[in-house]
Amino acid sequence: TAETAPGRYTNFAVISHLPNEFMFDFALVLPHQPALVVSRVLTSPRHAKAFMKALQENVQRYEAMFGEIEEITPPREPGSITPTN
C-alpha cells in the first residue's frame, strides 16, 4: 500500500515465539526515550525459518560485495566490571 511502501527505519528488534507463531517487533530506539515499536510481524515457524535462511544468504552476498559487517557490542551496565580473560 502507499502507506507501507516508503518503509520505516528500525535499529532494534525483539523476537518471541509461541508453538505456532513467531513475532518480530521492530523498534526505533533513541537516547533518553522509550523504544517505539514501528512494526510488528507475526508469521508461522516455517516462514520464520525461511526468512532466517534468506537473511543469512543476503548478508553473505552483502559482505562479499562490501566487506564484513561489524557486529554490535551490547552496552555495558553502569558500574559493571569488564572481564580480563
C-alpha distances in whole Angstrom, upper triangle without the diagonal:
4,5,5,6,9,11,13,17,19,23,24,23,25,25,27,27,29,30,27,24,23,22,20,20,19,21,22,25,27,31,33,30,28,25,22,20,16,15,16,16,18,19,23,26,25,22,23,26,24,21,25,26,23,23,27,27,25,27,30,29,28,31,33,31,31,34,34,31,34,33,33,36,35,37,40,41,44,47,47,49,48,49,52,52
4,6,5,8,10,13,16,19,23,24,24,26,27,29,30,31,33,30,27,26,24,22,21,20,21,21,25,26,30,32,29,28,25,22,20,16,16,18,18,21,22,26,29,28,25,25,28,26,24,27,28,25,25,29,29,26,28,31,29,28,31,33,31,31,34,34,32,34,33,33,36,36,37,40,41,43,47,47,49,48,50,52,53
4,6,7,8,10,14,16,20,21,21,23,24,26,27,29,31,29,25,24,21,20,18,17,18,18,22,23,27,28,25,24,22,18,16,13,13,15,16,19,21,24,27,28,24,24,27,26,23,26,28,25,24,28,28,26,27,31,29,28,31,33,32,31,33,33,30,32,32,31,34,33,34,37,38,40,44,44,46,45,47,50,50
4,6,6,8,12,14,18,19,18,20,21,23,24,26,29,26,23,21,19,17,16,14,15,16,20,22,26,27,24,23,20,17,15,11,10,13,13,16,18,21,24,24,21,21,24,22,19,22,24,21,20,24,25,22,24,27,26,24,28,30,28,28,30,30,27,29,28,28,31,30,32,35,36,38,42,41,44,43,44,47,47
4,5,9,12,15,19,20,20,23,23,25,27,29,31,28,25,23,21,19,18,16,18,18,22,23,27,29,27,26,23,20,18,14,13,16,16,19,20,23,25,25,21,22,24,23,20,22,24,21,20,24,24,21,22,26,24,23,26,28,26,26,29,29,26,28,28,28,31,31,33,36,38,40,44,43,45,44,45,48,48
4,7,10,13,16,19,19,22,23,26,28,30,32,30,27,24,22,19,18,15,16,16,19,21,24,27,24,24,21,18,17,13,13,16,17,20,22,25,27,27,23,23,26,24,21,23,25,22,20,24,24,21,22,25,24,22,25,27,25,24,27,27,25,26,27,26,29,29,31,34,36,38,41,41,43,41,43,46,46
4,7,10,13,15,15,18,19,22,24,27,29,27,23,21,18,16,15,12,13,13,16,18,22,24,22,21,18,15,13,10,10,13,14,17,19,22,24,24,21,20,23,21,18,20,22,19,18,21,22,19,19,23,22,20,23,26,24,23,25,25,22,24,24,23,26,26,27,31,32,35,38,37,40,38,40,42,43
4,6,10,12,13,16,18,20,23,26,28,27,23,20,17,14,12,9,9,9,13,14,18,20,18,17,14,12,10,7,8,12,13,17,19,23,24,25,21,20,23,22,19,20,23,20,18,21,23,20,20,24,23,21,23,26,25,24,25,25,21,22,22,21,24,23,24,28,29,31,35,34,36,35,37,40,40
4,7,10,11,15,17,20,23,26,29,28,24,21,18,14,13,9,8,7,10,12,16,18,16,16,13,11,11,8,10,13,15,18,20,24,25,26,22,21,23,23,19,20,22,20,17,20,22,19,18,22,22,19,21,24,23,21,23,22,18,19,19,17,20,20,21,25,26,28,32,31,33,32,34,36,37
4,6,8,11,14,17,20,23,26,26,22,18,16,12,10,6,5,5,8,10,14,16,14,14,10,9,9,7,9,11,13,17,19,22,23,24,21,19,21,21,17,18,21,19,16,19,21,18,17,21,21,19,21,24,23,21,22,21,17,17,16,15,17,17,18,21,23,25,29,28,30,29,31,33,34
4,7,11,14,17,20,24,27,26,23,19,17,13,11,8,6,5,7,9,12,15,14,13,10,10,10,10,12,14,15,19,21,23,23,25,22,20,21,22,18,18,21,19,16,18,20,18,16,20,21,18,19,23,22,20,20,19,15,15,13,11,14,13,14,18,20,22,25,24,26,25,27,30,31
4,7,10,14,17,21,24,24,20,16,14,10,8,6,5,6,7,10,13,15,13,12,8,10,9,10,11,12,14,17,19,21,21,23,21,18,20,21,17,16,20,19,16,18,21,19,17,21,22,20,21,24,24,22,22,20,16,16,13,11,13,12,13,17,18,21,24,23,25,24,26,29,29
4,6,10,13,17,20,20,16,13,10,7,6,4,6,9,10,13,16,18,16,14,10,11,9,10,10,10,11,13,15,18,17,20,17,14,17,18,15,14,17,17,14,16,19,18,17,20,22,20,21,25,25,24,23,21,18,17,15,13,15,13,15,18,20,23,26,24,26,25,27,30,30
4,7,10,14,17,17,14,11,8,6,5,7,8,11,12,16,18,19,17,14,11,12,10,12,11,10,11,12,14,16,16,18,17,14,16,18,15,14,18,19,16,18,21,20,19,22,24,23,24,27,28,27,26,24,20,20,17,15,16,14,16,19,19,23,26,24,26,25,27,30,30
4,7,11,14,14,11,7,6,5,6,9,11,15,16,19,22,23,21,18,15,15,12,14,12,10,10,10,11,13,12,15,14,10,13,15,13,12,16,17,15,16,20,19,19,22,24,23,24,27,28,27,27,24,21,21,18,17,18,17,19,21,22,25,28,26,28,27,28,31,31
4,7,10,11,9,6,5,7,8,12,14,17,18,22,24,25,23,19,16,17,14,16,14,11,11,10,11,12,11,15,14,11,13,16,15,14,18,19,18,19,22,22,22,25,27,26,27,30,32,31,30,27,25,25,21,20,21,19,21,23,24,27,29,27,30,29,30,33,32
4,7,8,6,4,6,9,11,14,17,21,22,26,28,29,26,23,20,20,17,19,16,13,11,9,9,9,8,12,13,10,12,15,14,14,17,19,18,20,23,23,23,26,28,28,29,32,33,33,32,30,27,27,24,23,24,22,25,27,27,30,33,31,32,32,32,35,35
4,6,5,6,8,12,14,18,20,24,25,29,31,31,29,25,23,23,20,21,19,15,14,11,11,10,9,13,14,12,14,17,17,17,20,22,21,23,26,27,27,29,31,31,32,35,37,36,36,33,31,31,28,27,28,26,28,30,30,33,35,33,35,35,35,38,38
4,6,8,11,15,17,21,24,27,29,32,35,35,33,29,26,26,23,25,21,18,16,13,11,9,8,11,13,12,14,17,17,17,20,22,22,23,26,27,28,30,32,32,33,36,37,38,37,34,32,33,30,29,30,29,31,33,33,36,38,36,38,37,37,40,39
4,7,10,14,17,20,23,27,29,32,35,36,33,29,27,26,22,23,20,16,14,10,9,6,6,9,11,11,13,15,16,17,19,20,21,23,25,26,27,29,31,31,33,35,37,37,37,34,32,33,30,30,32,30,33,34,35,38,40,38,40,39,39,42,41
4,7,10,13,16,19,23,25,29,31,32,30,26,23,22,19,20,16,13,10,7,5,5,6,9,9,8,11,13,13,14,17,18,18,20,23,23,24,27,28,29,30,32,34,34,34,32,29,30,27,27,29,27,30,32,32,36,38,36,38,37,37,41,40
4,7,10,13,16,20,22,25,28,29,27,23,20,19,16,17,14,10,8,6,5,6,6,9,9,7,10,12,11,12,15,16,16,18,20,21,21,24,25,26,27,30,31,31,31,28,26,27,24,23,25,24,26,28,29,32,35,33,35,34,34,37,37
4,6,10,13,16,18,22,25,26,23,20,17,16,12,13,10,7,6,5,7,9,10,13,11,9,12,14,12,13,17,17,16,19,21,21,21,24,26,25,27,30,31,30,30,28,25,26,23,22,24,22,24,27,27,30,33,31,34,33,34,37,37
4,6,10,13,15,19,22,23,21,18,14,13,10,11,8,6,5,6,8,11,12,14,12,9,13,14,11,12,16,16,14,17,19,19,19,22,23,22,24,27,28,27,27,25,22,23,20,19,21,20,22,24,25,28,31,30,32,31,32,35,35
4,6,10,12,16,19,20,17,14,11,10,6,8,6,5,7,9,12,15,16,18,16,13,16,18,15,15,19,19,16,19,22,21,20,24,25,24,25,29,29,28,28,26,22,23,20,18,20,19,20,23,23,26,30,28,31,30,32,35,35
4,7,10,13,17,18,16,13,10,8,6,6,5,6,8,11,14,17,18,20,17,15,18,18,15,15,19,18,15,18,21,19,18,22,23,21,23,26,26,25,25,23,20,20,18,16,19,17,19,22,23,26,29,28,30,30,31,34,34
4,6,10,13,15,12,10,6,5,4,5,7,9,12,15,17,21,21,23,21,18,21,22,18,19,22,21,18,21,23,21,20,24,25,23,24,28,28,26,26,24,21,20,18,16,18,16,17,20,21,23,27,26,29,28,30,33,34
4,7,10,12,10,9,6,5,6,7,10,12,15,18,21,24,25,27,24,22,24,25,21,21,24,23,20,23,25,23,21,25,26,23,25,28,27,25,26,24,20,20,18,16,18,16,16,20,20,22,26,26,28,28,30,33,34
4,7,9,7,7,5,7,9,10,13,15,18,21,24,27,27,29,27,24,26,27,23,23,26,25,22,24,27,25,23,26,27,25,25,29,29,26,26,24,20,19,17,14,16,14,13,16,17,19,22,22,25,25,27,30,32
4,6,6,7,7,9,12,13,16,18,21,24,27,30,31,33,30,27,30,31,27,26,30,29,25,27,30,27,25,29,30,27,27,31,30,27,27,26,22,21,19,16,17,15,14,17,17,18,22,22,25,25,28,31,33
4,6,8,9,12,15,16,20,22,25,28,30,33,33,36,33,30,32,34,30,29,32,31,28,29,32,30,28,31,32,29,29,33,32,29,29,27,23,21,20,16,17,15,13,15,15,15,19,20,23,23,26,29,31
4,7,9,12,16,17,21,23,26,29,32,34,35,37,35,32,34,36,32,31,35,34,31,32,35,33,31,34,35,32,33,36,36,33,32,30,27,25,23,19,19,17,14,16,15,15,19,20,23,24,28,30,33
4,6,9,12,14,18,19,23,26,29,32,32,35,33,30,32,34,30,30,33,32,29,31,34,32,30,33,35,32,32,36,35,33,33,31,27,25,23,20,20,18,16,18,17,18,21,22,26,26,30,32,35
4,6,10,12,15,17,20,22,26,29,29,32,30,27,30,31,28,28,31,31,28,30,32,31,29,33,34,31,32,36,35,33,33,31,27,25,23,20,20,17,16,18,17,18,22,22,26,26,29,32,34
4,6,9,12,13,17,19,22,25,26,28,26,23,26,27,24,24,27,27,24,26,29,27,25,29,30,28,29,33,32,30,30,28,24,23,21,18,18,16,15,18,18,19,23,23,26,26,29,32,33
4,6,9,11,15,17,21,24,25,28,25,23,26,27,23,24,27,26,23,26,29,27,26,29,30,28,29,33,32,30,31,29,25,25,23,20,21,19,19,22,21,23,27,27,30,30,32,35,37
4,6,7,11,14,17,20,22,24,21,19,22,23,20,21,24,23,21,24,26,24,24,28,29,26,28,31,31,30,30,28,25,24,22,20,22,20,20,23,23,25,29,28,31,31,33,36,37
4,7,10,14,17,20,22,24,21,19,22,23,19,20,24,22,20,23,25,23,23,27,27,25,27,30,30,28,29,28,24,24,23,21,23,22,22,25,26,28,32,31,34,33,36,38,39
4,7,10,13,17,19,20,17,16,19,20,16,18,21,20,18,21,23,21,22,25,26,24,26,29,29,28,29,27,24,25,23,22,24,23,24,27,28,30,33,33,35,35,36,39,40
4,7,10,14,16,18,15,13,17,18,15,16,20,19,18,21,23,22,22,26,26,25,27,30,30,29,30,28,25,26,24,22,25,23,24,27,28,31,34,33,35,35,36,39,39
4,7,10,12,14,11,10,14,14,12,14,17,16,15,19,21,20,20,24,25,24,26,29,29,29,29,28,25,26,24,23,25,24,26,29,30,33,36,35,37,36,37,40,40
4,7,10,12,10,9,13,14,12,14,17,17,17,20,22,21,22,25,26,26,28,31,31,31,32,30,27,28,26,25,27,26,28,31,31,34,37,36,38,37,38,41,41
4,7,8,6,6,10,11,10,12,15,15,15,18,20,20,21,24,25,25,27,29,30,31,31,29,27,28,26,26,28,27,30,32,33,37,39,37,39,38,39,42,41
4,5,5,6,9,10,10,12,14,15,16,18,20,21,22,24,26,27,28,30,32,32,32,30,28,30,28,28,30,29,32,34,35,38,41,39,40,39,39,42,41
4,6,5,6,9,10,10,12,14,15,17,18,20,21,23,24,25,27,29,30,31,31,29,27,28,26,26,28,27,30,32,33,37,39,37,38,37,37,40,38
4,5,5,6,9,10,11,12,14,16,17,18,20,21,23,24,26,27,29,30,30,28,27,29,27,28,30,29,32,35,36,40,42,39,41,39,39,41,40
4,5,5,6,9,10,10,12,14,15,16,18,20,21,22,24,26,27,28,28,27,25,27,25,26,28,28,31,34,35,39,41,39,40,39,39,41,40
4,5,5,6,9,10,10,12,14,15,16,18,20,21,22,24,26,26,26,24,22,24,22,23,25,24,27,30,31,35,37,35,36,35,35,38,36
4,5,5,6,9,10,11,12,14,15,17,19,20,21,23,25,26,25,23,22,24,22,23,25,25,28,31,32,36,38,36,37,35,35,37,35
4,5,5,6,9,10,11,12,14,16,17,18,20,21,23,24,24,23,22,24,22,24,27,27,30,33,35,38,41,38,39,37,37,39,38
4,5,5,6,9,10,10,12,14,15,16,18,20,21,22,22,21,19,21,20,21,24,24,27,30,32,36,38,36,37,35,35,37,36
4,6,5,6,9,10,11,12,14,15,16,18,20,21,20,18,17,19,17,19,21,22,25,28,30,33,36,33,34,32,32,34,33
4,5,5,6,9,10,11,12,14,15,17,19,20,20,18,17,20,19,21,23,24,28,30,33,36,38,36,36,34,34,35,34
4,5,5,6,9,10,11,12,14,15,17,18,19,18,17,20,19,21,24,25,28,31,34,37,39,37,38,35,35,37,36
4,5,5,6,9,10,10,12,14,15,16,16,15,13,16,15,17,20,21,25,28,30,33,36,34,34,32,32,34,33
4,5,5,6,9,10,11,12,14,15,15,13,12,15,14,17,20,21,24,27,30,33,36,33,33,31,31,32,31
4,6,5,6,9,10,11,13,14,14,14,14,17,17,20,23,24,28,31,33,37,39,36,37,34,34,35,34
4,5,5,6,9,10,11,12,13,12,12,15,16,18,22,23,27,30,33,36,38,36,36,34,34,35,34
4,5,5,6,9,10,10,10,9,8,12,12,15,18,20,23,27,30,33,35,33,33,30,30,32,31
4,5,5,6,9,10,9,9,10,13,14,17,20,22,26,29,32,35,37,34,34,31,31,32,31
4,5,5,6,9,10,10,11,15,16,19,23,25,28,31,35,37,40,37,37,34,34,35,34
4,5,5,6,7,8,9,12,14,17,20,23,26,29,32,35,37,35,35,32,33,34,33
4,5,5,4,5,7,10,12,16,19,22,25,28,31,33,36,33,33,30,30,31,30
4,6,6,8,10,14,16,19,22,25,28,31,35,37,39,37,36,33,33,33,32
4,6,9,11,14,17,20,23,26,29,32,35,38,40,38,38,35,35,35,34
4,7,8,12,15,17,21,24,26,29,33,35,37,35,35,32,32,33,32
4,6,9,12,16,18,22,24,27,31,33,35,33,32,29,29,29,29
4,6,9,13,15,18,21,24,27,30,32,29,29,26,26,26,25
4,6,9,12,15,18,21,25,27,29,27,27,24,25,25,25
4,7,9,12,15,18,21,24,26,24,24,20,21,22,22
4,6,9,12,15,19,21,23,21,21,18,19,20,20
4,6,9,12,15,18,20,18,19,17,18,20,20
4,6,9,12,15,17,15,15,13,14,16,17
4,6,9,12,15,13,14,12,14,17,18
4,7,9,12,10,12,11,14,17,19
4,6,8,7,9,8,12,15,17
4,6,5,9,10,13,16,19
4,6,9,11,14,17,20
4,7,10,13,15,19
4,7,10,13,15
4,6,9,12
4,6,9
4,6
4
